[in-house]
C-alpha cells in the first residue's frame, strides 16, 4: 500500500534528475565547443574559422551559432533546443553557452633570445 503511494514520487524524482542531467550535459558540450571555437577564432583568423570548428567539436550543427569580434576579443555564442522530461516544466527549453577569448598579441619584450658566454 505504501509503495503505491511513494512510487509516483520516486519516479518523478528519478525522471527529473535524468532530465536535469541531460540539460547540464548539453550545456557542458556547448560550452566546450564555444571555448574551442573562441580559441581558434582568436588565434587563427576570426569568426569564420571559429564557427567552422563548432560542428567538428560537437559532432553536429547546433541550432544557433553567433560570433562577434570586438577589438582583440572573440565572442562565440552557441544555443540548442532541449526537450524536457518533466511534466510541469515547458516542453522545450533553449540551452546556450558563451565564451569570450582575448587575442594575444606578442609584445616586443616577450621575444626569446639566446646568448652564450665563454
C-alpha positions as CSV (number, residue, x, y, z in Angstrom):
1,X,0.0,0.0,0.0
2,X,2.7,2.5,0.9
3,X,4.7,1.6,-2.2
4,X,1.8,2.6,-4.4
5,X,1.8,6.0,-2.7
6,X,5.5,6.5,-2.8
7,X,6.2,5.1,-6.3
8,X,4.9,8.2,-8.3
9,X,7.1,10.5,-6.1
10,X,10.2,8.3,-6.6
11,X,9.6,8.1,-10.4
12,X,9.1,11.9,-10.5
13,X,12.4,12.5,-8.8
14,X,14.3,10.0,-10.9
15,X,12.9,11.3,-14.2
16,X,13.6,14.9,-13.1
17,X,17.2,14.0,-12.2
18,X,17.7,12.4,-15.6
19,X,16.2,15.4,-17.4
20,X,18.3,17.8,-15.4
21,X,21.4,15.7,-16.2
22,X,20.7,15.8,-19.9
23,X,20.2,19.5,-19.9
24,X,23.5,20.0,-18.0
25,X,25.3,17.6,-20.3
26,X,24.1,19.6,-23.4
27,X,25.2,22.9,-21.8
28,X,28.7,21.5,-21.0
29,X,29.1,20.2,-24.5
30,X,28.0,23.6,-25.9
31,X,30.4,25.5,-23.5
32,X,33.3,23.3,-24.5
33,X,32.6,23.8,-28.2
34,X,32.2,27.6,-27.7
35,X,35.5,27.8,-25.8
36,X,37.3,25.8,-28.5
37,X,35.8,27.9,-31.3
38,X,36.7,31.2,-29.5
39,X,40.3,30.0,-29.1
40,X,40.5,29.1,-32.8
41,X,38.9,32.4,-33.7
42,X,41.4,34.4,-31.6
43,X,44.5,32.5,-32.8
44,X,43.7,31.5,-36.4
45,X,41.7,34.2,-38.1
46,X,38.5,35.4,-36.7
47,X,34.8,34.3,-36.7
48,X,34.8,32.4,-40.0
49,X,37.4,29.9,-38.8
50,X,35.8,29.8,-35.3
51,X,32.3,28.9,-36.5
52,X,33.8,26.2,-38.8
53,X,35.3,24.4,-35.8
54,X,31.9,24.0,-33.9
55,X,30.5,21.1,-35.9
56,X,33.8,19.2,-35.6
57,X,33.9,19.6,-31.8
58,X,30.2,18.8,-31.2
59,X,29.6,16.2,-33.9
60,X,26.5,18.1,-35.1
61,X,25.5,21.5,-36.2
62,X,23.9,23.5,-33.3
63,X,20.6,25.4,-33.9
64,X,22.2,28.8,-33.1
65,X,25.7,30.0,-33.8
66,X,26.9,33.5,-33.3
67,X,30.3,35.0,-33.4
68,X,31.4,38.6,-32.8
69,X,34.9,40.2,-32.9
70,X,35.3,43.3,-30.8
71,X,38.9,44.6,-31.0
72,X,41.0,41.8,-29.6
73,X,38.1,39.9,-28.2
74,X,36.3,37.0,-30.0
75,X,32.9,36.0,-28.5
76,X,31.2,32.8,-29.6
77,X,27.6,32.0,-28.5
78,X,26.0,28.6,-29.2
79,X,22.4,27.5,-28.5
80,X,20.4,24.4,-28.9
81,X,16.8,23.4,-28.0
82,X,16.5,20.8,-25.4
83,X,13.4,18.7,-24.7
84,X,12.5,18.4,-21.0
85,X,11.2,15.3,-19.4
86,X,9.4,16.9,-16.5
87,X,5.6,17.2,-16.8
88,X,5.4,20.6,-15.0
89,X,8.1,22.4,-17.0
90,X,7.9,23.8,-20.5
91,X,8.2,21.1,-23.2
92,X,11.3,22.7,-24.8
93,X,13.9,25.0,-23.4
94,X,16.9,26.6,-25.1
95,X,20.3,25.8,-23.7
96,X,23.0,28.3,-24.5
97,X,26.7,28.8,-23.8
98,X,29.0,31.8,-24.4
99,X,32.8,32.0,-24.5
100,X,34.9,35.2,-24.8
101,X,38.6,34.9,-25.6
102,X,41.1,37.7,-25.9
103,X,43.5,37.5,-28.8
104,X,47.1,37.5,-27.6
105,X,49.5,39.7,-29.5
106,X,53.2,39.1,-28.8
107,X,54.9,42.0,-27.2
108,X,58.4,43.0,-28.2
109,X,59.8,42.3,-24.8
110,X,58.4,38.7,-24.8
111,X,60.6,37.6,-27.7
112,X,63.1,34.8,-26.9
113,X,66.8,35.4,-27.2
114,X,69.8,33.2,-26.5
115,X,73.3,34.3,-25.7
116,X,76.4,32.3,-25.0
117,X,79.1,33.3,-22.6
118,X,82.5,31.7,-22.5
